Amino acid sequence: MKAEYINPFLEATMTVMNSLCGVDTKFDNVYIREASYTVSDLIIIIGVTGKVRGQAILSMGEDTAKSIASYMMGGIPVESIDAMAKSAIGELGNMIMGNTCSIFYGRGIAIDITPPTILTGEKVEISNKFKTLCIPATLGEFGTMEIGVSAEEV
């Protein structure tokens, strides 16, 4: 996958996390996961259609998800990943991906996204048609998140 298709996901994550939560996002080394892999805790899956087709996978630990959800809900303590917390985290995914769409559009590349799917649990298996390009991100005091992009150019 071309860097020009990955960078909008990273730019959008930085913008949303800074404007929403007031934190800087730091990215670690990019790596590739095979077409099928296992993750734990909380996963946001958002489909991508248009010039680039596939999916974005945002995965994070339960503590990171609870911290972000709490912040998004005005500081209300989040003890578990309940329906309200899932809604907040799903909205985070929508904001990041909506921003990603805008960046792509500004570069003359039309894409669209699906509503987010939230998965929770231990050892959730993700199966893709393509390998997944993964970028670990540190989200300030909130913790870490991994951005996975499994897509192809149409």
PASEBA-1860 file (N, C-alpha, C; in nm, 3 decimals):
! residues 154
1> MKAEYINP> 0.085/-0.117/0.000/0.000/0.000/0.000/0.089/0.124/0.000 ~ 0.050/0.223/-0.077/0.127/0.346/-0.088/0.118/0.429/0.040 ~ 0.229/0.495/0.073/0.232/0.583/0.192/0.126/0.692/0.181 ~ 0.100/0.738/0.059/0.000/0.844/0.041/-0.140/0.798/0.085 ~ -0.163/0.667/0.092/-0.291/0.615/0.139/-0.292/0.590/0.290 ~ -0.176/0.577/0.351/-0.167/0.554/0.495/-0.164/0.687/0.571 ~ -0.091/0.782/0.519/-0.074/0.910/0.589/-0.204/0.979/0.630 ~ -0.309/0.978/0.548/-0.434/1.041/0.593/-0.491/0.982/0.722
9> FLEATMTV> -0.476/0.851/0.741/-0.524/0.787/0.864/-0.446/0.841/0.985 ~ -0.315/0.858/0.967/-0.231/0.907/1.075/-0.259/1.055/1.104 ~ -0.269/1.134/0.998/-0.299/1.276/1.013/-0.433/1.296/1.085 ~ -0.532/1.218/1.046/-0.665/1.230/1.107/-0.661/1.191/1.254 ~ -0.589/1.086/1.287/-0.577/1.044/1.427/-0.514/1.155/1.510 ~ -0.406/1.213/1.459/-0.339/1.322/1.532/-0.433/1.441/1.551 ~ -0.503/1.479/1.446/-0.593/1.594/1.452/-0.706/1.572/1.552 ~ -0.772/1.457/1.543/-0.886/1.428/1.630/-0.842/1.417/1.776
17> MNSLCGVD> -0.736/1.345/1.801/-0.691/1.328/1.941/-0.647/1.461/2.000 ~ -0.587/1.547/1.918/-0.545/1.677/1.969/-0.665/1.768/1.996 ~ -0.757/1.774/1.899/-0.871/1.865/1.916/-0.974/1.812/2.016 ~ -0.994/1.682/2.021/-1.094/1.623/2.110/-1.043/1.608/2.254 ~ -0.919/1.558/2.266/-0.867/1.525/2.399/-0.748/1.610/2.442 ~ -0.700/1.695/2.353/-0.588/1.782/2.387/-0.456/1.710/2.406 ~ -0.436/1.597/2.339/-0.310/1.524/2.353/-0.241/1.511/2.218 ~ -0.109/1.502/2.224/-0.030/1.475/2.105/-0.022/1.325/2.085
25> TKFDNVYI> -0.025/1.283/1.960/-0.016/1.143/1.925/0.123/1.115/1.872 ~ 0.184/1.012/1.923/0.317/0.969/1.877/0.303/0.832/1.813 ~ 0.360/0.817/1.694/0.352/0.690/1.622/0.483/0.614/1.635 ~ 0.470/0.481/1.641/0.586/0.393/1.649/0.609/0.332/1.511 ~ 0.699/0.235/1.503/0.734/0.174/1.376/0.618/0.096/1.316 ~ 0.603/0.111/1.187/0.500/0.042/1.110/0.542/-0.104/1.093 ~ 0.444/-0.193/1.099/0.472/-0.334/1.072/0.352/-0.397/1.002 ~ 0.371/-0.516/0.949/0.267/-0.587/0.872/0.217/-0.705/0.953
33> REASYTVS> 0.084/-0.720/0.958/0.022/-0.841/1.014/-0.029/-0.924/0.897 ~ -0.026/-1.053/0.915/-0.077/-1.143/0.812/-0.228/-1.123/0.797 ~ -0.287/-1.186/0.696/-0.428/-1.168/0.665/-0.520/-1.205/0.781 ~ -0.476/-1.292/0.871/-0.556/-1.329/0.987/-0.469/-1.311/1.111 ~ -0.523/-1.243/1.212/-0.447/-1.222/1.335/-0.543/-1.203/1.452 ~ -0.489/-1.207/1.572/-0.571/-1.200/1.693/-0.537/-1.074/1.772 ~ -0.641/-1.007/1.823/-0.624/-0.891/1.910/-0.715/-0.908/2.032 ~ -0.690/-0.828/2.134/-0.771/-0.837/2.256/-0.830/-0.702/2.292
41> DLIIIIGV> -0.926/-0.706/2.378/-0.991/-0.591/2.440/-1.094/-0.523/2.351 ~ -1.061/-0.413/2.282/-1.163/-0.340/2.208/-1.114/-0.306/2.067 ~ -1.197/-0.335/1.969/-1.163/-0.313/1.829/-1.276/-0.234/1.764 ~ -1.240/-0.131/1.689/-1.335/-0.055/1.607/-1.302/-0.089/1.462 ~ -1.397/-0.142/1.389/-1.376/-0.175/1.248/-1.465/-0.084/1.165 ~ -1.403/-0.014/1.071/-1.478/0.076/0.982/-1.438/0.044/0.839 ~ -1.537/0.010/0.757/-1.511/-0.021/0.618/-1.482/0.105/0.537 ~ -1.401/0.087/0.433/-1.364/0.196/0.344/-1.402/0.153/0.202
49> TGKVRGQA> -1.472/0.241/0.131/-1.511/0.214/-0.007/-1.470/0.331/-0.094 ~ -1.468/0.309/-0.224/-1.433/0.415/-0.318/-1.301/0.383/-0.386 ~ -1.218/0.484/-0.407/-1.089/0.468/-0.474/-0.996/0.374/-0.395 ~ -1.009/0.375/-0.264/-0.939/0.283/-0.176/-1.046/0.198/-0.108 ~ -1.029/0.065/-0.111/-1.133/-0.025/-0.058/-1.072/-0.121/0.042 ~ -1.139/-0.137/0.155/-1.092/-0.229/0.258/-1.150/-0.191/0.392 ~ -1.064/-0.188/0.494/-1.113/-0.151/0.627/-1.001/-0.093/0.711 ~ -1.043/-0.010/0.805/-0.954/0.043/0.907/-0.992/-0.024/1.037
57> ILSMGEDT> -0.891/-0.062/1.114/-0.913/-0.130/1.241/-0.839/-0.052/1.349 ~ -0.913/0.003/1.442/-0.854/0.075/1.554/-0.868/-0.015/1.675 ~ -0.757/-0.058/1.734/-0.765/-0.147/1.848/-0.693/-0.084/1.967 ~ -0.749/-0.107/2.084/-0.692/-0.051/2.206/-0.726/-0.139/2.325 ~ -0.648/-0.124/2.429/-0.674/-0.196/2.552/-0.796/-0.139/2.623 ~ -0.850/-0.217/2.714/-0.970/-0.176/2.787/-0.946/-0.047/2.867 ~ -0.831/-0.035/2.931/-0.803/0.085/3.010/-0.797/0.210/2.922 ~ -0.736/0.198/2.804/-0.733/0.312/2.711/-0.874/0.349/2.669
65> AKSIASYM> -0.953/0.250/2.633/-1.092/0.275/2.589/-1.172/0.342/2.701 ~ -1.158/0.293/2.824/-1.232/0.353/2.936/-1.187/0.497/2.962 ~ -1.057/0.523/2.952/-1.006/0.659/2.974/-1.059/0.756/2.868 ~ -1.054/0.714/2.743/-1.103/0.801/2.635/-1.254/0.821/2.647 ~ -1.328/0.713/2.670/-1.474/0.724/2.684/-1.510/0.817/2.799 ~ -1.442/0.805/2.910/-1.467/0.892/3.025/-1.444/1.037/2.988 ~ -1.334/1.065/2.921/-1.304/1.202/2.880/-1.411/1.255/2.786 ~ -1.451/1.172/2.689/-1.552/1.214/2.591/-1.688/1.238/2.656
73> MGGIPVES> -1.713/1.173/2.770/-1.842/1.187/2.839/-1.832/1.287/2.954 ~ -1.738/1.379/2.944/-1.729/1.486/3.042/-1.668/1.447/3.175 ~ -1.590/1.339/3.177/-1.523/1.298/3.299/-1.600/1.200/3.384 ~ -1.716/1.156/3.338/-1.792/1.055/3.412/-1.706/0.929/3.420 ~ -1.685/0.874/3.539/-1.603/0.753/3.550/-1.664/0.637/3.469 ~ -1.580/0.568/3.396/-1.623/0.452/3.317/-1.560/0.330/3.381 ~ -1.643/0.249/3.442/-1.596/0.129/3.513/-1.587/0.007/3.423 ~ -1.671/0.005/3.318/-1.670/-0.107/3.226/-1.705/-0.056/3.086
81> IDAMAKSA> -1.677/-0.138/2.988/-1.709/-0.102/2.849/-1.855/-0.139/2.825 ~ -1.943/-0.053/2.875/-2.087/-0.075/2.858/-2.134/-0.008/2.728 ~ -2.263/-0.007/2.706/-2.318/0.048/2.581/-2.281/0.195/2.562 ~ -2.283/0.274/2.670/-2.249/0.416/2.659/-2.102/0.434/2.622 ~ -2.014/0.357/2.684/-1.871/0.366/2.652/-1.845/0.322/2.509 ~ -1.913/0.215/2.465/-1.898/0.170/2.326/-1.944/0.277/2.229 ~ -2.052/0.346/2.263/-2.102/0.454/2.178/-1.998/0.566/2.166 ~ -1.937/0.602/2.278/-1.835/0.707/2.276/-1.715/0.665/2.192
89> IGELGNMI> -1.668/0.542/2.212/-1.552/0.494/2.137/-1.586/0.479/1.989 ~ -1.708/0.436/1.958/-1.752/0.430/1.819/-1.751/0.568/1.755 ~ -1.791/0.668/1.832/-1.790/0.806/1.781/-1.646/0.852/1.757 ~ -1.554/0.812/1.843/-1.412/0.844/1.819/-1.369/0.787/1.684 ~ -1.406/0.661/1.658/-1.375/0.600/1.529/-1.437/0.676/1.414 ~ -1.564/0.718/1.429/-1.630/0.797/1.325/-1.557/0.928/1.300 ~ -1.513/0.993/1.407/-1.444/1.121/1.393/-1.311/1.105/1.322 ~ -1.236/1.003/1.360/-1.107/0.978/1.295/-1.128/0.945/1.148
97> MGNTCSIF> -1.223/0.857/1.120/-1.244/0.816/0.981/-1.310/0.924/0.897 ~ -1.399/1.003/0.957/-1.457/1.116/0.884/-1.349/1.216/0.846 ~ -1.258/1.241/0.937/-1.145/1.329/0.911/-1.056/1.270/0.802 ~ -1.037/1.137/0.807/-0.958/1.069/0.703/-1.021/1.089/0.566 ~ -1.154/1.075/0.558/-1.226/1.097/0.431/-1.201/1.238/0.379 ~ -1.207/1.336/0.468/-1.185/1.475/0.428/-1.044/1.497/0.374 ~ -0.946/1.434/0.438/-0.808/1.447/0.391/-0.793/1.385/0.253 ~ -0.848/1.264/0.235/-0.845/1.200/0.104/-0.913/1.289/-0.001
105> YGRGIAID> -1.031/1.341/0.032/-1.106/1.424/-0.062/-1.024/1.547/-0.102 ~ -0.956/1.607/-0.005/-0.871/1.723/-0.034/-0.756/1.691/-0.128 ~ -0.725/1.564/-0.140/-0.617/1.519/-0.230/-0.672/1.459/-0.359 ~ -0.802/1.479/-0.380/-0.863/1.433/-0.503/-0.896/1.285/-0.507 ~ -0.905/1.222/-0.390/-0.935/1.079/-0.381/-1.067/1.062/-0.306 ~ -1.167/1.011/-0.375/-1.299/0.996/-0.313/-1.310/0.861/-0.244 ~ -1.337/0.864/-0.111/-1.366/0.742/-0.037/-1.488/0.768/0.050 ~ -1.547/0.661/0.097/-1.659/0.670/0.191/-1.634/0.564/0.299
113> ITPPTILT> -1.707/0.577/0.409/-1.688/0.483/0.520/-1.820/0.423/0.563 ~ -1.811/0.309/0.627/-1.929/0.243/0.684/-1.942/0.284/0.830 ~ -2.057/0.261/0.891/-2.069/0.284/1.035/-1.972/0.190/1.109 ~ -1.926/0.233/1.227/-1.830/0.149/1.299/-1.893/0.024/1.359 ~ -1.816/-0.081/1.363/-1.850/-0.203/1.435/-1.754/-0.212/1.552 ~ -1.808/-0.229/1.672/-1.726/-0.239/1.793/-1.725/-0.384/1.839 ~ -1.606/-0.439/1.858/-1.590/-0.574/1.909/-1.511/-0.568/2.039 ~ -1.552/-0.647/2.138/-1.477/-0.655/2.262/-1.455/-0.801/2.297
121> GEKVEISN> -1.348/-0.826/2.369/-1.323/-0.962/2.413/-1.176/-0.997/2.407 ~ -1.146/-1.117/2.448/-1.010/-1.168/2.445/-0.990/-1.251/2.320 ~ -0.875/-1.235/2.260/-0.834/-1.314/2.145/-0.937/-1.311/2.032 ~ -0.979/-1.190/1.995/-1.070/-1.173/1.883/-0.990/-1.189/1.754 ~ -1.034/-1.279/1.668/-0.961/-1.303/1.544/-1.013/-1.212/1.433 ~ -0.921/-1.141/1.370/-0.951/-1.054/1.257/-0.903/-1.126/1.131 ~ -0.992/-1.151/1.037/-0.956/-1.214/0.911/-0.981/-1.116/0.799 ~ -0.880/-1.091/0.720/-0.889/-0.997/0.609/-0.850/-1.063/0.479
129> KFKTLCIP> -0.892/-1.003/0.371/-0.850/-1.048/0.239/-0.703/-1.012/0.216 ~ -0.661/-0.900/0.277/-0.526/-0.848/0.258/-0.449/-0.848/0.388 ~ -0.319/-0.834/0.378/-0.237/-0.811/0.496/-0.275/-0.675/0.554 ~ -0.247/-0.656/0.681/-0.283/-0.532/0.748/-0.156/-0.455/0.785 ~ -0.150/-0.331/0.740/-0.041/-0.242/0.778/-0.078/-0.182/0.913 ~ 0.006/-0.201/1.015/-0.026/-0.159/1.151/0.069/-0.050/1.200 ~ 0.012/0.050/1.263/0.089/0.161/1.318/0.049/0.179/1.464 ~ 0.137/0.144/1.558/0.109/0.169/1.699/0.113/0.319/1.728
137> ATLGEFGT> 0.023/0.365/1.814/0.017/0.508/1.849/0.004/0.523/1.999 ~ 0.078/0.619/2.053/0.063/0.656/2.194/-0.022/0.781/2.199 ~ -0.130/0.776/2.275/-0.228/0.884/2.282/-0.215/0.960/2.413 ~ -0.099/1.019/2.436/-0.077/1.093/2.560/-0.105/1.007/2.680 ~ -0.169/1.066/2.782/-0.197/0.994/2.907/-0.308/0.890/2.893 ~ -0.375/0.884/2.777/-0.484/0.789/2.759/-0.435/0.647/2.736 ~ -0.315/0.630/2.685/-0.263/0.497/2.659/-0.225/0.480/2.514 ~ -0.244/0.359/2.464/-0.202/0.328/2.327/-0.318/0.274/2.244
145> MEIGVSAE> -0.303/0.290/2.115/-0.399/0.239/2.019/-0.319/0.193/1.898 ~ -0.368/0.091/1.830/-0.305/0.049/1.706/-0.399/0.080/1.591 ~ -0.344/0.142/1.489/-0.421/0.172/1.369/-0.381/0.069/1.264 ~ -0.478/-0.007/1.218/-0.453/-0.107/1.116/-0.530/-0.071/0.990 ~ -0.461/-0.077/0.877/-0.525/-0.048/0.749/-0.505/-0.169/0.658 ~ -0.616/-0.225/0.618/-0.615/-0.339/0.528/-0.697/-0.299/0.405 ~ -0.629/-0.257/0.301/-0.701/-0.200/0.187/-0.622/-0.216/0.057 ~ -0.692/-0.191/-0.050/-0.630/-0.192/-0.183/-0.681/-0.073/-0.264
153> EV> -0.603/-0.033/-0.361/-0.646/0.074/-0.451/-0.734/0.012/-0.558 ~ -0.844/0.078/-0.589/-0.937/0.026/-0.689/-0.907/0.090/-0.823
END
